Amino acid sequence: NSNHTLQDLGYYRIPEDVERMLSLNKGKNKSRVAANKILQAHRHLDMSPLFGSELDLLPRVVAWLDRFAESRPDLKLSSIFEFV
């Protein structure tokens, strides 16, 4: 089961940001739904937990950002810059 399946809360009034997140759940590709939620919820991705691996994870980070963050070039650059 996934938290990416709930799409609405019926007639309850919910905040606009929660409504936006729920509307993302309508997407069929749940990996993209999860990535979009991460990108919308976080203005900056903290890369410091990955630094212990030296640069081994950098190609994976770049691949993930290329796949999911095409509309956030600022996030791509700032995340990659942290490795330098």
Residue pairs with C-beta under 8 A, 6 or more apart in sequence:
2 30
4 24
4 25
4 30
4 33
4 34
4 37
5 25
6 22
6 25
7 22
7 23
7 25
7 26
8 22
9 22
14 22
20 40
21 37
21 40
21 41
24 33
24 36
24 37
24 40
25 33
27 33
27 36
32 68
35 64
35 67
35 68
35 69
36 68
38 45
38 68
39 68
39 69
39 72
39 75
43 75
44 75
44 78
45 75
45 78
45 79
47 61
47 79
47 82
47 83
48 82
50 57
50 61
50 83
51 83
55 83
58 80
58 83
61 79
61 80
61 83
62 80
65 75
65 76
65 79
65 80
66 76
69 75
69 76
